[in-house]
């Protein structure tokens, strides 16, 4: 999905509407796919004006970098909310 479908959808919408940028709104797995697609294809960041993900399906409990270790206990207690 993130490798082919999200970029193809973005290109299709931009070609059909003849726009330079689009606004991307997604929920759950669609949000995860969007975030992954933007990471895999950084050139698409120029094509998206704003990306709104509502409840992206992903967990940070297995992060091993500094910020992951810092907020992981708070995530487990439900004290940190993310708006991507």
Backbone as CSV, one residue per row, in Angstrom:
resi,resn,N_x,N_y,N_z,CA_x,CA_y,CA_z,C_x,C_y,C_z
1,UNK,0.821,-1.192,0.000,0.000,0.000,0.000,0.865,1.257,0.000
2,UNK,1.783,1.348,0.937,2.605,2.553,1.049,3.577,2.684,-0.118
3,UNK,4.009,1.557,-0.642,4.999,1.580,-1.722,4.392,2.030,-3.055
4,UNK,3.216,1.517,-3.389,2.648,1.777,-4.710,1.298,2.489,-4.688
5,UNK,0.384,2.065,-3.812,-0.994,2.551,-3.876,-1.149,4.008,-3.477
6,UNK,-0.539,4.425,-2.385,-0.676,5.824,-1.952,-0.062,6.767,-2.981
7,UNK,1.164,6.533,-3.466,1.709,7.425,-4.500,0.871,7.433,-5.781
8,UNK,0.356,6.264,-6.186,-0.471,6.207,-7.395,-1.766,6.991,-7.205
9,UNK,-2.349,6.901,-6.018,-3.577,7.644,-5.735,-3.320,9.145,-5.749
10,UNK,-2.230,9.559,-5.138,-1.887,10.986,-5.124,-1.686,11.487,-6.547
11,UNK,-0.934,10.747,-7.357,-0.707,11.151,-8.745,-2.012,11.211,-9.533
12,UNK,-2.887,10.225,-9.328,-4.165,10.193,-10.042,-5.015,11.417,-9.693
13,UNK,-5.120,11.733,-8.408,-5.929,12.877,-7.984,-5.350,14.174,-8.537
14,UNK,-4.038,14.336,-8.478,-3.420,15.560,-8.983,-3.580,15.686,-10.491
15,UNK,-3.450,14.582,-11.214,-3.629,14.621,-12.668,-5.079,14.914,-13.040
16,UNK,-6.015,14.302,-12.329,-7.431,14.474,-12.643,-7.910,15.891,-12.332
17,UNK,-7.470,16.434,-11.203,-7.907,17.773,-10.797,-7.027,18.884,-11.361
18,UNK,-5.921,18.510,-11.971,-4.938,19.464,-12.498,-4.455,20.432,-11.424
19,UNK,-4.286,19.904,-10.226,-3.787,20.688,-9.094,-2.312,20.401,-8.857
20,UNK,-1.674,21.272,-8.084,-0.271,21.069,-7.722,-0.130,20.314,-6.407
21,UNK,-1.102,20.518,-5.499,-1.064,19.883,-4.177,-2.453,19.395,-3.821
22,UNK,-2.496,18.465,-2.866,-3.774,17.996,-2.353,-3.729,17.958,-0.838
23,UNK,-4.895,17.836,-0.242,-5.021,17.684,1.205,-5.382,16.221,1.448
24,UNK,-4.640,15.552,2.311,-4.808,14.117,2.529,-5.357,13.883,3.931
25,UNK,-6.520,13.245,4.022,-7.127,12.910,5.307,-7.343,11.406,5.336
26,UNK,-6.924,10.773,6.424,-7.041,9.314,6.500,-7.332,8.890,7.940
27,UNK,-7.713,7.634,8.063,-8.052,7.078,9.368,-7.429,5.697,9.511
28,UNK,-6.946,5.384,10.679,-6.441,4.069,11.058,-5.317,3.613,10.135
29,UNK,-5.497,2.494,9.454,-4.431,1.933,8.610,-4.091,2.871,7.458
30,UNK,-5.081,3.634,7.001,-4.810,4.619,5.958,-3.803,5.665,6.419
31,UNK,-3.867,6.024,7.690,-2.894,6.962,8.242,-1.502,6.366,8.310
32,UNK,-1.438,5.108,8.702,-0.149,4.412,8.746,0.436,4.326,7.340
33,UNK,-0.397,3.987,6.368,0.071,3.891,4.990,0.561,5.235,4.472
34,UNK,-0.134,6.303,4.830,0.274,7.634,4.400,1.629,8.009,4.984
35,UNK,1.795,7.794,6.282,3.065,8.126,6.932,4.209,7.307,6.336
36,UNK,3.963,6.026,6.102,4.993,5.172,5.499,5.308,5.621,4.075
37,UNK,4.279,5.983,3.309,4.505,6.419,1.925,5.317,7.704,1.880
38,UNK,5.044,8.624,2.793,5.807,9.871,2.821,7.266,9.623,3.206
39,UNK,7.498,8.578,3.990,8.872,8.221,4.355,9.582,7.515,3.212
40,UNK,8.875,6.626,2.534,9.478,5.874,1.427,9.685,6.726,0.183
41,UNK,8.817,7.708,-0.012,8.862,8.556,-1.206,8.872,10.025,-0.788
42,UNK,9.998,10.525,-0.313,10.042,11.906,0.180,9.684,12.954,-0.876
43,UNK,9.790,12.609,-2.150,9.423,13.558,-3.204,7.919,13.875,-3.189
44,UNK,7.122,13.010,-2.574,5.678,13.234,-2.495,5.311,14.242,-1.407
45,UNK,6.231,14.573,-0.540,5.960,15.594,0.466,5.662,16.945,-0.188
46,UNK,6.213,17.176,-1.363,5.950,18.420,-2.099,4.556,18.433,-2.704
47,UNK,3.944,17.268,-2.865,2.637,17.170,-3.521,1.475,17.220,-2.533
48,UNK,1.776,17.151,-1.231,0.733,17.144,-0.199,0.828,18.442,0.591
49,UNK,-0.270,19.222,0.579,-0.295,20.464,1.335,-0.360,20.189,2.831
50,UNK,-1.270,19.299,3.214,-1.404,18.910,4.613,-1.870,17.461,4.642
51,UNK,-1.335,16.707,5.582,-1.749,15.319,5.775,-2.318,15.145,7.170
52,UNK,-3.569,14.758,7.250,-4.223,14.574,8.543,-4.489,13.087,8.726
53,UNK,-3.944,12.518,9.791,-4.198,11.105,10.090,-4.937,11.027,11.415
54,UNK,-6.077,10.391,11.392,-6.895,10.265,12.597,-6.770,8.846,13.127
55,UNK,-6.141,8.705,14.261,-5.968,7.386,14.864,-5.112,6.452,14.037
56,UNK,-3.890,6.895,13.651,-3.050,6.012,12.839,-2.728,4.720,13.578
57,UNK,-2.818,3.611,12.886,-2.584,2.296,13.485,-1.085,2.058,13.583
58,UNK,-0.524,2.322,14.729,0.898,2.114,14.946,1.217,2.250,16.418
59,UNK,2.253,1.599,16.841,2.649,1.640,18.236,4.087,2.100,18.343
60,UNK,4.398,2.825,19.402,5.760,3.288,19.619,6.428,2.546,20.768
61,UNK,5.806,1.489,21.252,6.323,0.816,22.440,7.618,0.057,22.185
62,UNK,7.969,-0.177,20.914,9.198,-0.915,20.616,10.311,-0.010,20.090
63,UNK,10.150,1.290,20.269,11.199,2.205,19.840,12.368,2.139,20.818
64,UNK,13.558,2.201,20.279,14.738,2.086,21.120,15.575,3.359,21.147
65,UNK,15.156,4.402,20.442,15.943,5.628,20.486,15.600,6.423,21.742
66,UNK,16.229,7.541,21.926,16.074,8.318,23.149,14.662,8.776,23.417
67,UNK,14.003,9.368,22.416,12.648,9.874,22.638,11.680,8.724,22.888
68,UNK,11.881,7.592,22.219,11.018,6.436,22.447,11.105,5.932,23.873
69,UNK,12.314,5.869,24.409,12.488,5.431,25.795,11.915,6.438,26.778
70,UNK,11.987,7.702,26.412,11.507,8.752,27.292,9.987,8.731,27.431
71,UNK,9.278,8.579,26.320,7.819,8.680,26.392,7.119,7.332,26.478
72,UNK,7.855,6.238,26.303,7.231,4.922,26.332,6.432,4.660,27.615
73,UNK,6.942,4.963,28.808,6.122,4.738,30.007,4.840,5.557,30.009
74,UNK,4.884,6.762,29.464,3.684,7.591,29.393,2.678,7.034,28.398
75,UNK,3.190,6.487,27.279,2.296,5.889,26.292,1.537,4.713,26.886
76,UNK,2.213,3.906,27.669,1.575,2.736,28.269,0.494,3.123,29.271
77,UNK,0.627,4.302,29.867,-0.379,4.757,30.825,-1.470,5.582,30.145
78,UNK,-1.355,5.792,28.833,-2.348,6.565,28.106,-2.290,8.048,28.377
79,UNK,-1.113,8.560,28.757,-0.992,9.969,29.111,-0.507,10.838,27.961
80,UNK,-0.102,10.241,26.848,0.401,11.014,25.717,-0.471,10.707,24.516
81,UNK,-0.938,11.769,23.848,-1.739,11.627,22.639,-0.988,12.297,21.511
82,UNK,-1.009,11.681,20.356,-0.317,12.234,19.199,-1.319,12.690,18.159
83,UNK,-1.066,13.827,17.570,-1.822,14.295,16.426,-0.828,14.431,15.290
84,UNK,-0.867,13.518,14.355,0.072,13.543,13.240,-0.465,14.391,12.131
